[in-house]
């Protein structure tokens, strides 16, 4: 069984792109809480124009999608390993059965 795993190598991740945009808009030394720019009411983010806020929201969606993709790829990899193990068990069982049945 072959599992094709989609990889994001060679491109910037959503998190990297978000950090780049944050640095561009707020500056590289902008205050962050737990690594994130504050987005609440009264924050510098809330004062941005709508198109710029939409860029941030699109990157948020990209990050969420990448996280789902990584999780799905891990489940796919584990499923492929389980299928290979099951096939090996079946092959072993068939060898035993062939040895005791005509």
N, CA and C atoms as a LAMMPS dump frame, in Angstrom:
ITEM: TIMESTEP
0
ITEM: NUMBER OF ATOMS
306
ITEM: BOX BOUNDS ff ff ff
-5.0000000000000000e+02 5.0000000000000000e+02
-5.0000000000000000e+02 5.0000000000000000e+02
-5.0000000000000000e+02 5.0000000000000000e+02
ITEM: ATOMS id mol type element x y z
1 1 1 N 0.848 -1.182 0
2 1 2 C 0 0 0
3 1 3 C 0.888 1.238 0
4 2 1 N 0.595 2.194 -0.825
5 2 2 C 1.39 3.408 -0.928
6 2 3 C 0.554 4.586 -0.447
7 3 1 N 1.148 5.397 0.399
8 3 2 C 0.459 6.585 0.893
9 3 3 C 1.197 7.815 0.391
10 4 1 N 0.493 8.645 -0.355
11 4 2 C 1.084 9.888 -0.826
12 4 3 C 0.874 10.945 0.245
13 5 1 N 1.954 11.494 0.734
14 5 2 C 1.886 12.5 1.783
15 5 3 C 2.228 13.849 1.182
16 6 1 N 1.338 14.785 1.375
17 6 2 C 1.546 16.135 0.853
18 6 3 C 2.479 16.864 1.804
19 7 1 N 3.523 17.443 1.269
20 7 2 C 4.477 18.159 2.098
21 7 3 C 4.526 19.62 1.69
22 8 1 N 4.846 20.459 2.666
23 8 2 C 4.888 21.891 2.43
24 8 3 C 6.311 22.406 2.279
25 9 1 N 7.253 21.516 2.056
26 9 2 C 8.655 21.928 1.941
27 9 3 C 8.84 22.878 0.773
28 10 1 N 9.756 23.803 0.975
29 10 2 C 10.078 24.718 -0.113
30 10 3 C 9.203 25.958 -0.144
31 11 1 N 8.172 25.994 0.663
32 11 2 C 7.333 27.179 0.737
33 11 3 C 7.261 27.627 2.185
34 12 1 N 7.006 28.888 2.372
35 12 2 C 6.845 29.394 3.741
36 12 3 C 5.518 28.885 4.297
37 13 1 N 5.542 28.553 5.571
38 13 2 C 4.31 28.126 6.222
39 13 3 C 3.44 29.347 6.501
40 14 1 N 2.205 29.093 6.825
41 14 2 C 1.302 30.178 7.194
42 14 3 C 1.822 30.959 8.386
43 15 1 N 2.378 30.247 9.365
44 15 2 C 2.932 30.918 10.553
45 15 3 C 4.089 31.842 10.172
46 16 1 N 4.939 31.38 9.274
47 16 2 C 6.059 32.222 8.829
48 16 3 C 5.547 33.448 8.079
49 17 1 N 4.551 33.235 7.233
50 17 2 C 3.978 34.348 6.48
51 17 3 C 3.293 35.34 7.42
52 18 1 N 2.61 34.811 8.436
53 18 2 C 1.953 35.683 9.406
54 18 3 C 2.986 36.527 10.145
55 19 1 N 4.055 35.894 10.581
56 19 2 C 5.106 36.633 11.29
57 19 3 C 5.704 37.711 10.381
58 20 1 N 5.924 37.389 9.113
59 20 2 C 6.44 38.378 8.165
60 20 3 C 5.495 39.574 8.051
61 21 1 N 4.194 39.288 7.959
62 21 2 C 3.218 40.376 7.838
63 21 3 C 3.167 41.189 9.131
64 22 1 N 3.211 40.504 10.274
65 22 2 C 3.219 41.219 11.553
66 22 3 C 4.432 42.137 11.64
67 23 1 N 5.592 41.616 11.248
68 23 2 C 6.81 42.424 11.281
69 23 3 C 6.7 43.63 10.347
70 24 1 N 6.11 43.396 9.176
71 24 2 C 5.952 44.476 8.198
72 24 3 C 4.993 45.555 8.71
73 25 1 N 3.89 45.126 9.305
74 25 2 C 2.854 46.066 9.726
75 25 3 C 3.149 46.691 11.09
76 26 1 N 3.595 45.871 12.042
77 26 2 C 3.769 46.349 13.42
78 26 3 C 5.228 46.536 13.829
79 27 1 N 6.154 46.024 13.024
80 27 2 C 7.571 46.098 13.356
81 27 3 C 8.048 44.81 14.007
82 28 1 N 9.304 44.49 13.785
83 28 2 C 9.869 43.236 14.282
84 28 3 C 9.908 43.176 15.806
85 29 1 N 9.93 44.32 16.443
86 29 2 C 10.003 44.342 17.907
87 29 3 C 8.657 44.611 18.563
88 30 1 N 7.584 44.418 17.815
89 30 2 C 6.249 44.66 18.367
90 30 3 C 6.001 43.743 19.564
91 31 1 N 5.252 44.255 20.521
92 31 2 C 4.928 43.484 21.712
93 31 3 C 4.014 42.321 21.34
94 32 1 N 4.383 41.148 21.827
95 32 2 C 3.608 39.94 21.556
96 32 3 C 3.278 39.258 22.88
97 33 1 N 2.109 38.665 22.939
98 33 2 C 1.703 37.874 24.093
99 33 3 C 1.626 36.432 23.624
100 34 1 N 2.441 35.578 24.238
101 34 2 C 2.531 34.173 23.813
102 34 3 C 2.827 34.059 22.318
103 35 1 N 3.657 34.969 21.819
104 35 2 C 4.075 34.927 20.429
105 35 3 C 3.099 35.535 19.443
106 36 1 N 2.01 36.107 19.945
107 36 2 C 0.984 36.655 19.053
108 36 3 C 0.759 38.137 19.323
109 37 1 N 0.477 38.873 18.258
110 37 2 C 0.111 40.285 18.366
111 37 3 C -1.313 40.34 18.934
112 38 1 N -1.525 41.237 19.877
113 38 2 C -2.866 41.409 20.459
114 38 3 C -3.826 41.894 19.379
115 39 1 N -5.015 41.3 19.35
116 39 2 C -5.991 41.674 18.324
117 39 3 C -7.303 42.175 18.922
118 40 1 N -7.339 42.328 20.194
119 40 2 C -8.591 42.725 20.84
120 40 3 C -8.991 44.165 20.581
121 41 1 N -10.126 44.538 21.165
122 41 2 C -10.671 45.885 21.042
123 41 3 C -9.651 46.894 21.563
124 42 1 N -9.407 47.924 20.787
125 42 2 C -8.466 48.96 21.183
126 42 3 C -7.017 48.657 20.846
127 43 1 N -6.761 47.47 20.32
128 43 2 C -5.389 47.091 19.968
129 43 3 C -4.974 47.764 18.662
130 44 1 N -3.67 47.724 18.392
131 44 2 C -3.172 48.27 17.128
132 44 3 C -3.807 47.513 15.954
133 45 1 N -4.034 46.227 16.126
134 45 2 C -4.668 45.434 15.073
135 45 3 C -6.058 45.976 14.751
136 46 1 N -6.816 46.29 15.786
137 46 2 C -8.197 46.755 15.57
138 46 3 C -8.253 48.083 14.831
139 47 1 N -7.128 48.793 14.809
140 47 2 C -7.079 50.098 14.136
141 47 3 C -6.611 50.001 12.681
142 48 1 N -6.281 48.781 12.256
143 48 2 C -5.844 48.591 10.861
144 48 3 C -7.023 48.736 9.917
145 49 1 N -6.726 49.074 8.668
146 49 2 C -7.79 49.133 7.66
147 49 3 C -8.285 47.709 7.378
148 50 1 N -9.493 47.61 6.875
149 50 2 C -10.134 46.315 6.656
150 50 3 C -9.339 45.405 5.717
151 51 1 N -8.817 45.902 4.587
152 51 2 C -8.051 45.003 3.711
153 51 3 C -6.847 44.376 4.418
154 52 1 N -6.177 45.141 5.275
155 52 2 C -5.026 44.589 5.996
156 52 3 C -5.493 43.565 7.024
157 53 1 N -6.573 43.844 7.72
158 53 2 C -7.128 42.866 8.668
159 53 3 C -7.512 41.584 7.94
160 54 1 N -8.053 41.725 6.74
161 54 2 C -8.444 40.545 5.963
162 54 3 C -7.23 39.7 5.583
163 55 1 N -6.096 40.337 5.335
164 55 2 C -4.865 39.584 5.063
165 55 3 C -4.504 38.728 6.276
166 56 1 N -4.598 39.323 7.464
167 56 2 C -4.305 38.582 8.689
168 56 3 C -5.288 37.411 8.869
169 57 1 N -6.559 37.664 8.618
170 57 2 C -7.567 36.616 8.784
171 57 3 C -7.37 35.495 7.764
172 58 1 N -6.958 35.843 6.556
173 58 2 C -6.681 34.818 5.542
174 58 3 C -5.493 33.959 5.98
175 59 1 N -4.487 34.582 6.568
176 59 2 C -3.341 33.815 7.067
177 59 3 C -3.75 32.917 8.235
178 60 1 N -4.663 33.403 9.068
179 60 2 C -5.18 32.562 10.152
180 60 3 C -5.84 31.301 9.588
181 61 1 N -6.624 31.477 8.539
182 61 2 C -7.285 30.323 7.909
183 61 3 C -6.256 29.381 7.294
184 62 1 N -5.208 29.943 6.686
185 62 2 C -4.143 29.127 6.114
186 62 3 C -3.473 28.292 7.205
187 63 1 N -3.185 28.91 8.337
188 63 2 C -2.541 28.211 9.449
189 63 3 C -3.429 27.066 9.93
190 64 1 N -4.709 27.329 10.104
191 64 2 C -5.642 26.282 10.532
192 64 3 C -5.665 25.135 9.529
193 65 1 N -5.684 25.463 8.247
194 65 2 C -5.716 24.447 7.2
195 65 3 C -4.434 23.625 7.194
196 66 1 N -3.302 24.286 7.371
197 66 2 C -2.026 23.556 7.424
198 66 3 C -1.988 22.61 8.617
199 67 1 N -2.529 23.035 9.756
200 67 2 C -2.555 22.173 10.934
201 67 3 C -3.421 20.936 10.68
202 68 1 N -4.561 21.131 10.02
203 68 2 C -5.427 19.999 9.673
204 68 3 C -4.695 19.072 8.712
205 69 1 N -3.988 19.637 7.75
206 69 2 C -3.25 18.839 6.772
207 69 3 C -2.157 18.012 7.437
208 70 1 N -1.416 18.614 8.334
209 70 2 C -0.365 17.887 9.051
210 70 3 C -0.964 16.735 9.843
211 71 1 N -2.057 16.998 10.524
212 71 2 C -2.728 15.957 11.313
213 71 3 C -3.247 14.836 10.411
214 72 1 N -3.858 15.2 9.302
215 72 2 C -4.376 14.199 8.367
216 72 3 C -3.246 13.361 7.775
217 73 1 N -2.134 13.995 7.449
218 73 2 C -0.987 13.254 6.912
219 73 3 C -0.423 12.283 7.938
220 74 1 N -0.407 12.67 9.201
221 74 2 C 0.069 11.772 10.252
222 74 3 C -0.865 10.569 10.393
223 75 1 N -2.175 10.834 10.352
224 75 2 C -3.14 9.72 10.417
225 75 3 C -2.987 8.812 9.198
226 76 1 N -2.744 9.391 8.04
227 76 2 C -2.534 8.621 6.819
228 76 3 C -1.307 7.733 6.947
229 77 1 N -0.224 8.296 7.474
230 77 2 C 1.012 7.524 7.667
231 77 3 C 0.769 6.364 8.638
232 78 1 N 0.096 6.642 9.736
233 78 2 C -0.183 5.589 10.719
234 78 3 C -1.104 4.517 10.138
235 79 1 N -2.062 4.93 9.33
236 79 2 C -2.96 3.964 8.685
237 79 3 C -2.201 3.076 7.714
238 80 1 N -1.278 3.659 6.973
239 80 2 C -0.48 2.876 6.025
240 80 3 C 0.367 1.859 6.772
241 81 1 N 0.943 2.253 7.899
242 81 2 C 1.742 1.323 8.7
243 81 3 C 0.87 0.2 9.249
244 82 1 N -0.328 0.545 9.714
245 82 2 C -1.244 -0.467 10.234
246 82 3 C -1.669 -1.434 9.136
247 83 1 N -1.9 -0.921 7.94
248 83 2 C -2.283 -1.774 6.817
249 83 3 C -1.139 -2.72 6.444
250 84 1 N 0.076 -2.234 6.461
251 84 2 C 1.236 -3.09 6.159
252 84 3 C 1.392 -4.181 7.212
253 85 1 N 1.191 -3.834 8.469
254 85 2 C 1.286 -4.819 9.546
255 85 3 C 0.183 -5.865 9.408
256 86 1 N -1.017 -5.423 9.068
257 86 2 C -2.128 -6.351 8.887
258 86 3 C -1.865 -7.285 7.708
259 87 1 N -1.301 -6.766 6.634
260 87 2 C -0.981 -7.59 5.469
261 87 3 C 0.078 -8.629 5.82
262 88 1 N 1.067 -8.236 6.61
263 88 2 C 2.104 -9.179 7.036
264 88 3 C 1.498 -10.269 7.924
265 89 1 N 0.585 -9.896 8.814
266 89 2 C -0.084 -10.882 9.665
267 89 3 C -0.927 -11.837 8.831
268 90 1 N -1.602 -11.309 7.835
269 90 2 C -2.422 -12.144 6.948
270 90 3 C -1.545 -13.135 6.195
271 91 1 N -0.424 -12.654 5.685
272 91 2 C 0.491 -13.527 4.951
273 91 3 C 1.003 -14.646 5.852
274 92 1 N 1.342 -14.32 7.083
275 92 2 C 1.814 -15.329 8.033
276 92 3 C 0.707 -16.327 8.359
277 93 1 N -0.5 -15.828 8.554
278 93 2 C -1.625 -16.714 8.864
279 93 3 C -1.921 -17.639 7.698
280 94 1 N -1.853 -17.122 6.486
281 94 2 C -2.097 -17.943 5.306
282 94 3 C -1.038 -19.038 5.185
283 95 1 N 0.191 -18.734 5.524
284 95 2 C 1.251 -19.738 5.46
285 95 3 C 0.97 -20.866 6.446
286 96 1 N 0.498 -20.517 7.628
287 96 2 C 0.163 -21.531 8.637
288 96 3 C -1.007 -22.378 8.148
289 97 1 N -2.038 -21.713 7.643
290 97 2 C -3.234 -22.423 7.156
291 97 3 C -2.855 -23.368 6.017
292 98 1 N -2.049 -22.914 5.098
293 98 2 C -1.637 -23.776 3.987
294 98 3 C -0.844 -24.985 4.463
295 99 1 N -0.146 -24.823 5.581
296 99 2 C 0.643 -25.927 6.137
297 99 3 C -0.209 -26.972 6.846
298 100 1 N -1.436 -26.597 7.263
299 100 2 C -2.256 -27.563 8.002
300 100 3 C -3.52 -27.978 7.251
301 101 1 N -3.739 -27.402 6.091
302 101 2 C -4.912 -27.793 5.301
303 101 3 C -4.483 -28.226 3.916
304 102 1 N -5.266 -29.105 3.343
305 102 2 C -4.918 -29.574 1.99
306 102 3 C -5.13 -28.521 0.929
